Amino acid sequence: MTRRTDTPPTWDERTQLATFLDYARDTARAKCEGVSAEDARKAPLPDSPLMTLCGLINHLRWVENYWLQVMFLGEKQVGPLTEATDDDPDPEMRLATEIPLPQLLAEYEEQCARYRRLVAETDLDTKAVHPLGDGRHVDLRWVILHLVEETSRHNGHLDIVRELVDGHTGV
């Protein structure tokens, strides 16, 4: 079972931010524990055909990649988001049903480990290479807070989808 805590070991700002992000990430993983391969691919919401456990985990992975690798570090976008179009705005969610959930979770965790190092080694006031649409450059602190919000919001989706596909609640 995934161990989670939202209580940081120390009370400095960086540790608190990193702890909350890890807590949200760990919650996403915990919501997927014990689900069958079939249920991980089910989309139980009739008007949301991409809302699967696999799709949500893959979305979280590529959202972190976008905000940290692309926006913050200025690297070139790779992966399924390069295929996004107006007709297919979430290819990472669509393609995820072709990938086993354990693989998606392992890739997400591997990426999170890299980003933990980035957060630990980079000043929170460091500005992103790429600006937002309005021209402002956010700092690493904002990116971390945004990822806490994004991951936590999708944890609610994971909770609903999990309950609908197999009745499992909690976490």
Phi, psi and omega in degrees: 000138180294128177271134182226147170208142175254010179258114183288153178289335175223167189254015176287159186301313183300315181294320178296315179298313181295322180295316179293322177295315178295324177299315179295317178299313180298325178295318178301314179295319182297326180292345180260355184294132174080002180282145179286159178300321180295314181292331179296338182259353182287141175246092188280351181264114188302329181265005179228074186293346179263356185277083176240164175298316177301314182297318181292317178296317179295323177299314179301318179301311185283336173293316177298318178302314181300309186288324183268312182284313187275298185291309186285307184275342178084017180280163181288140177295132175233171175085193188295336181293342176292342181265001182296136177223173176300324180280338181221072186287345184232060182298332179297329179280321179294313184289339185296333181290349177270355184244132179299139181305317178303324177293315179300316180295319179294318179294320178297314181295320178300316178295317180301322179298318177297318183288331174300318178296316178303312181296321181292330188258356187243135178299135182296338179275357180297130182277148175294147178295315182263140179278162169292175180301334181269005177094348180281145177259115178285163176257173182301323178304313180297317180300316179298313179299320178297319180291327174298314180297311182298312182294318180296319178299316180287339173298325175296320176295316178302320180298314180294311181299316181299316179297320182289326183278327182217007176082357182287130178232168177105198183077000000 
